[in-house]
Amino acid sequence: MQASDIKTAAVLGAGTMGHGIAQVLAMAGIKTRLFDVAPAAVDAGLAKIQANLDKGVARGKVEEKARALALEALSGASELSVAVQGAEVVIEAAPERMDLKQSIFSDLSEFCAPDALLATNTSSLSITEIGQVCSKPERVVGMHFFNPVHIMKLVEVVRTDASSDEAVTCAMELARRMGKEPIDVADTPGFASSRLGIAIGMEAIRMVESGVASAEDIDKAMTLGYGFPMGPLRLTDLVGLDVRLSIAEYLASTLGDRFTPPALLRDMVAAGKLGQKSGEGFYTWEK
Ligand SMILES: NC(=O)c1ccc[n+]([C@@H]2O[C@H](COP(=O)([O-])OP(=O)(O)OC[C@H]3O[C@@H](n4cnc5c(N)ncnc54)[C@H](O)[C@@H]3O)[C@@H](O)[C@H]2O)c1
């Protein structure tokens, strides 16, 4: 299937990522059904999309007509089988748990058209393991979007050994149709983005630990010297030190010692210094 032929999509999970993915699909002119096991989450997701679009119009970034067409293309669904009926593409954005994702993909084998493209937005789980519960794992890929979805340009299209070239090409084209810039990445721990981001983040923390420079100055080295939009330590504060610690532990267990988290990171997490959400990390944050 070609991405230009896609007319109907389903997004599973209407949280932070799911509502954003549904928004960009609808803005690409694709009839999109947003499904969640919690009906209130569907309503909240649709309301957030409307608010995003309203803000876009107010700021002159979205045309009134595009807003109206996107809202017309969107609908909510409270049954999985109804949400995916006739959908040529399904993008799953449910919580990050392997058992949950496998159960969803097993249901998709039953309810979806046999040639539908099945994508997961997992940020760290093995796409191979998710896809292997499907009757046709060749149509399963990762489509890893970034938060906030309507603003961030990157989509990592993650291919497993089983993914067909046709499925990967379709996902890459679909991402472009959604106004994104896709990259083609093999199914390996951390894909491309988390693996590099964590490598830089852990090294920056080791540099604070050994007194190379202050957090502010290490961040400046990357923002002013390398043109990063944000330094690695400020980013760690925004993402959450606990979140980055668990990703680093996972990458250390799969890719090796170079990802072993520094003692300073463990100590800060143990002390409740989790970054912006706790008020303190490498910086102090106003609550
Ligand atoms: N938040 C991020 O910055 C980010 C970035 C990239 C990727 N991801 C990945 O996207 C996925 C979703 O993350 P999120 O932050 O949007 O989570 P979230 O908690 O905001 O939303 C998840 C939604 O899925 C719903 N849900 C639970 N079980 C379900 C099921 N069986 N079927 C359908 N919906 C179900 C929940 O009710 C909830 O509304 C995860 O795999 C996460 O790793 C998150």
The ligand as an SDF file (V2000), in Angstrom:
LIG
                    3D

 44 48  0  0  0  0  0  0  0  0999 V2000
    5.1780   11.2230   26.4920 N   0  0  0  0  0  0  0  0  0  0  0  0
    6.2080   11.2890   25.6640 C   0  0  0  0  0  0  0  0  0  0  0  0
    6.9750   12.2850   25.6590 O   0  0  0  0  0  0  0  0  0  0  0  0
    6.4660   10.1780   24.6680 C   0  0  0  0  0  0  0  0  0  0  0  0
    7.3110   10.4370   23.5630 C   0  0  0  0  0  0  0  0  0  0  0  0
    7.4750    9.4290   22.5920 C   0  0  0  0  0  0  0  0  0  0  0  0
    6.8690    8.2010   22.7600 C   0  0  0  0  0  0  0  0  0  0  0  0
    6.0680    7.9580   23.8530 N   0  0  0  0  0  0  0  0  0  0  0  0
    5.4170    6.6570   23.9540 C   0  0  0  0  0  0  0  0  0  0  0  0
    4.0450    6.8130   23.5740 O   0  0  0  0  0  0  0  0  0  0  0  0
    3.2350    5.8720   24.2850 C   0  0  0  0  0  0  0  0  0  0  0  0
    2.1370    6.6270   25.0070 C   0  0  0  0  0  0  0  0  0  0  0  0
    2.7180    7.5390   25.8890 O   0  0  0  0  0  0  0  0  0  0  0  0
    1.9060    8.7830   26.4790 P   0  0  0  0  0  0  0  0  0  0  0  0
    2.9070    9.6640   27.1220 O   0  0  0  0  0  0  0  0  0  0  0  0
    1.0020    9.3400   25.4280 O   0  0  0  0  0  0  0  0  0  0  0  0
    1.0290    8.0450   27.6070 O   0  0  0  0  0  0  0  0  0  0  0  0
   -0.2790    8.5890   28.3600 P   0  0  0  0  0  0  0  0  0  0  0  0
   -0.2820    7.9170   29.6700 O   0  0  0  0  0  0  0  0  0  0  0  0
   -0.3560   10.0830   28.2820 O   0  0  0  0  0  0  0  0  0  0  0  0
   -1.4910    8.0050   27.4490 O   0  0  0  0  0  0  0  0  0  0  0  0
   -1.7440    6.6490   27.2910 C   0  0  0  0  0  0  0  0  0  0  0  0
   -3.2330    6.4600   27.0580 C   0  0  0  0  0  0  0  0  0  0  0  0
   -3.4480    5.0940   26.6760 O   0  0  0  0  0  0  0  0  0  0  0  0
   -4.6700    4.6750   27.2620 C   0  0  0  0  0  0  0  0  0  0  0  0
   -4.7280    3.2180   27.2800 N   0  0  0  0  0  0  0  0  0  0  0  0
   -4.4220    2.3510   28.2770 C   0  0  0  0  0  0  0  0  0  0  0  0
   -4.6270    1.0830   27.8690 N   0  0  0  0  0  0  0  0  0  0  0  0
   -5.0640    1.1470   26.5880 C   0  0  0  0  0  0  0  0  0  0  0  0
   -5.4500    0.1800   25.6290 C   0  0  0  0  0  0  0  0  0  0  0  0
   -5.4250   -1.1380   25.8990 N   0  0  0  0  0  0  0  0  0  0  0  0
   -5.8610    0.6020   24.4130 N   0  0  0  0  0  0  0  0  0  0  0  0
   -5.9070    1.9260   24.1280 C   0  0  0  0  0  0  0  0  0  0  0  0
   -5.5640    2.8960   25.0040 N   0  0  0  0  0  0  0  0  0  0  0  0
   -5.1360    2.5010   26.2120 C   0  0  0  0  0  0  0  0  0  0  0  0
   -4.7030    5.3460   28.6240 C   0  0  0  0  0  0  0  0  0  0  0  0
   -6.0360    5.4190   29.1150 O   0  0  0  0  0  0  0  0  0  0  0  0
   -4.1010    6.7130   28.3020 C   0  0  0  0  0  0  0  0  0  0  0  0
   -5.1090    7.6640   27.9710 O   0  0  0  0  0  0  0  0  0  0  0  0
    4.1910    5.0920   25.1790 C   0  0  0  0  0  0  0  0  0  0  0  0
    4.5690    3.9220   24.5230 O   0  0  0  0  0  0  0  0  0  0  0  0
    5.3670    6.0430   25.3330 C   0  0  0  0  0  0  0  0  0  0  0  0
    6.5740    5.3820   25.6180 O   0  0  0  0  0  0  0  0  0  0  0  0
    5.8460    8.9270   24.8090 C   0  0  0  0  0  0  0  0  0  0  0  0
  1  2  1  0
  2  3  2  0
  2  4  1  0
  4  5  1  0
  4 44  2  0
  5  6  2  0
  6  7  1  0
  7  8  2  0
  8  9  1  0
  8 44  1  0
  9 10  1  0
  9 42  1  0
 10 11  1  0
 11 12  1  0
 11 40  1  0
 12 13  1  0
 13 14  1  0
 14 15  2  0
 14 16  1  0
 14 17  1  0
 17 18  1  0
 18 19  2  0
 18 20  1  0
 18 21  1  0
 21 22  1  0
 22 23  1  0
 23 24  1  0
 23 38  1  0
 24 25  1  0
 25 26  1  0
 25 36  1  0
 26 27  1  0
 26 35  1  0
 27 28  2  0
 28 29  1  0
 29 30  1  0
 29 35  2  0
 30 31  1  0
 30 32  2  0
 32 33  1  0
 33 34  2  0
 34 35  1  0
 36 37  1  0
 36 38  1  0
 38 39  1  0
 40 41  1  0
 40 42  1  0
 42 43  1  0
M  CHG  2   8   1  16  -1
M  END
$$$$
